Amino acid sequence: MRAYLSKEYSEDEAKKYDPALESFAQMRKDVELVRTPSPISRQVLLRYVAQLDLIDTRFPVSDTKVKLPFTWFDSFCPRQKLTQHSVKFEQAATLFLVGALDSQSAVACDRSTPEGIRAACNYFSQSAGAFVAIQQLGLSGTTTVDMCPEGLGMLVNLMLAQAQSCFYEKAIKDKMKDGIKSKLATQAVAYYQSALDFCNSASMKASVDRLWGIHIQFQVLCMKAAAQFWQGKASKEVALTKGVGYGEEIARLATADALCTQAIALATQSKLPPSLPASVRALQAIVVDTLNKARKDNDTIYMETIPQLASLPTLTAASMVKPIVPDKERAIDLFEGLVPTSLRQKVADFEAIYQNIVASSASQVSAYNEAARVHLASLGLPASVEAFEKGAGVPPALWRRIEACQTQGLTAPISRILEENKRSKAHVEERLRNIENFLRDESSEDAEARQTYGSQWTRPPSNALSEGFVADVDRFHKLLRDATQSDLAIQSSLTSPVLNVLGQTNDELQRRIPERDPSAATVDTSLLNNLMIALGVLIQKRDGLQKDLAGRAAVAPHTLILAGNGDDSAFASKQTELEQLKAQIEGTFAEHGDLITDITERNSIFKQARQADPITRQREEALMELQKAVDMYEQLLSNATEGGVFYSELTQKVAQAEQTVMDHCHARRCEKVELEMNLQSAQDSALAQRLHEASLHDEHQVNQVVNDQVAADAAYAASLAAQDRNSPPSPVPNNAPRFGPALGQPPRGGSIPPAAPAYAPSNHHPSNPYASNYSQPPPPPYNQAPPPPYNQAAPPPPYNQPPSYSPYNQGPYSAPYYQGGPPQYPQSHHLPEGSYNSAPQFNQGPPPYHQGSSGYYNPQGPYSQQAYGSHPPPPQPFNSSPYGFQPHV
């Protein structure tokens, strides 16, 4: 971010905002320190989200501009992480934390009281709103599983289902009508079913633990059973009023009984905690008792036919909850004085419109002025009139122009400008060669790495990324070629003989110009002079209007403030003002044409009147030659000066392009180094694994050979012992070496042991590297990081690494809570044991970090900034019944 400020603004401006950058970094650290749900924690997260909104307007964070990395772990797959250079991705991950904390706050509420139920419902709705806010961000590109559309859809519906269940609990406590309870439970079923559909989608099923779907399916069955139970009781009340319809109660109670049986079977087969099927059995007992009484009454009193469930009216639902999207917190604008990127772009767009208006008008004005000059020169004006009116010498106006040329040094300043232009051109060409060398070297490095690593080299090719730079270089080269041609044309014109007369004095020029006879006939030139004066005044007026137009096109500072507030009226008003002024300039063109026509007519009359005097014609020709020389000199000086301005602007643009290419190549080189390190690390790990397996294989073969040899030796010894028992011992020569008992001979005082290998084959290095008695530690359980790779040191602990928590009752980075209990009876907040330690329920989730990585906040790459946290796992479910206490039957 600081590099961007220094590049786009200035180093002084970057230093000015150093405290703001430090404050922003501290806000990130505050987000990392959030561990438990509280109003302060929620405010810290939402203020960070608001600050990110302001950052996004001023810094173009992306993969190509401001590469600010944000790294988060997937809450459903804790070993998978994703890094993006996207402010929206960071906002989404922070909002995910908000949803997780709100769900934990809901679980922590005491729902045995009306106030606790209301608070829990509100927290669940806020949690759903946080996930809806992530959906509204419209993340694009690759995302983690928990923030894909299906993952967010599951979490939103899961939170709404629990919020709806709070209303259902409240209805039971308040002893509302049975029909209302049924409608509330039916809507909860709809939310749970939607969550289950998202959970079973293709993108989720392969990544999410299967127990998520099992628990949600369990809730669906329980809520369906409760809805049928209450609707059955409601139908009996209606039947007592109407006198018919007693069979509906039996059909719905039987359905509730079957649903309870399915829920119990699901919990038993999936090895859910025993408390879940136990509470469902309690509900089923009430359902069965009520069903038996209803059947007995129908068999003895009502004797109605029991209808099929499909023939009964569909249960209606009543939704009482909706997502509560977090309100935007008011954050201090750390970069208040910095013009936002979007505003700068908006101002640039309007400035482009203004400059188009100015350029279009300037082009027309220049064309009309040049046409007037060329036309008057073709008529010999005003030289012919001045030659006629002043019979001798150089007209004063013409001499003032010649004197100005001599004062400027004639061709010397033009030559100096051309030399400076030549040096500027060489400097620009050198910078362009540097740009080409940078791009060529970077492309060569990329091609070499791509040839070395093959398909593993997955980053975009250099040619695809540098097309824009190459096009800019070609455009700059074309501009240089055109400018060089213009400079050569000016240089060749400086040697023209026409310009030699400008170096003469006034006396010398007067001697060259013939004098008209004063007694010759006179011609009235006043009208022609007035017309030329009027044309000159019109041209000056038009030039003044054009200058005023260019001045008004500048953007005033107050328009930036208005644009920052979303008010574009100031820009639209200025555009209207400029267009009106341009129309005023264009209105002078008609008057211009009329004056040119009148001057042409009066000049024809004047020309006929002076044809009789040959001296007058010679004088006109001499004065026209002087005027042509002056016009040529002024035009050359103007062109050379314009060329100097062009080279100055081109030098700045090429320098900026060179810096951009250098930054691009440096970033690509750092990316190349990081990718090579990752690939080399992977290759080293694979090589170490192969060497380790080869070592195990060789050791196994050696052990096998040794075991075979030992077995053969033992068998041979046993055979010798048997032969020794069947034959008398051979006498031992006196000179034979004494080594103790012979092979196979029993020790003193003992019996002969059975023939067996001297030692059993070693079982410490089995041939199967995955055998249960393998010397390496067993693979980690679910949600536990693997040990460091073979022969690789464990990474250092991360900066600000959070303390290790038990996998039970996790903090804010656990999965979204949802109520895992069966209907009707509240359950204790206990944790499952044994194989249930990976279930997405009971305040249990993956630990906030795993041992095999450097924690949440490990830097990503050699030049990226510190990563800022990890996705929390989804907030975890709450093992509590959504049905309150035992219903009154």
BELQUILIN-V328820 format. One record per helix or strand of 2 or more residues. SS is the DSSP state (alpha for helix, beta for strand). FROM is the first residue (numbers start at 0). LEN is the number of residues. Records with the same first field share a line. If there is no record, write none. Layout:
SS: FROM-LEN  FROM-LEN
This chain:
alpha: 1-7  10-6  17-15  38-20  86-22  113-24  144-3  148-25  177-22  201-4  209-33  245-24  273-29  308-3  340-39  382-7  395-13  411-45  461-4  466-27  496-7  505-7  525-27  556-8  568-42  613-113  833-5
beta: 69-4  80-4
